[in-house]
Amino acid sequence: MVRGQIERLDATVSDVVDRTRLQVIRADELLNRTMDRIEETTEVVHKTVVSPVRHLSGLFQGVTAGLEFLLNGKRRRRGDVTVPQDEMFI
């Protein structure tokens, strides 16, 4: 009778260990899929939002620098050396 109880207990413990192992595997797969989706989402956001914003920022900085040059560049300060147009691209 004791032997039968021990065998049932062993079967129950083995079943619990197997189920626990299966749940750990499922949780690991779920976590891996979630991390993969987070990485994909980050890449999509970077490509669709961050990159265009950087390009626009660079464009605005270029336009701003050009306007500042056109508006303030005509005034010459003391000590500024002018380069003839011919020699500028040599």
Phi, psi and omega in degrees: 000316178296320180298318178298318178296319180294319178296319177295319177297317179297317179297319180295315179297318178298319178296317179297317179296317179297316179295320178296317179299317178298319180293324177295319178297316178298318179296321179296316178297318178299315179297318179296316178297320180296316179296321177298318179293323177296317179296317178298317180296320178298317179296318180296315179298319179297315182289324186267339184242303188294312182299310178299323179296319178296319179297315178297320178298316178297320178297313179296322177296321178295316178296318179298316179297320178295317179294320177298320179295315182294321183278320184257344185287339181288333176280127181257139177267162175295140177089351177288136179257129179265145179248129177300150184300326182295321187274353186292329184252017179279000000 
